[in-house]
Amino acid sequence: MYLEIVTPDQKVFAGDIVGVQVPGSKGSFEVLENHAALVSTLENGNVRVNEGKTSQNFLIDSGVIEVKNNKVIILAESAKKQ
């Protein structure tokens, strides 16, 4: 699965991942390979990117997530690696 985390200023992350946990507006959720297509709003909070043997955390301000055909795009007001 491929993930991009993008802000108005830059692309913060791009790469292949196993899964990603995000702070959805109605509660946090995880996206794994072959997830159903969706678009959802995100709250301020932690995005945990699972790359298999390693993981990374990003603190985001509100945004939107789109999932389609094993590609995940997170558009956030700001994102900072923790």
C-alpha positions, 0 to 999 in steps of 0.5 A: 500500500502507498501513502502520501502525507501532504501539507500546503507547503510540502510532502511530509511522507511518501512511501510503501506502508503496511498500515496507518492509524489516523485520528478520524473526526468520529474516532481513530481508525486504521487503514490496512491493505485492500481497505474499502475506498473512503474519504473522511475528515481528520481531527488534530492528533497522531498519525502512526505509519506502520512500515513493517519493521519500523513505524513513524509518528506524525502530529497533524492539524485537521485534514482529510484522508482519501483511500482508493486502490491501496493508495492513501493520501492524507491532506493536512493543514500541518504535519510534523514528524515526532 
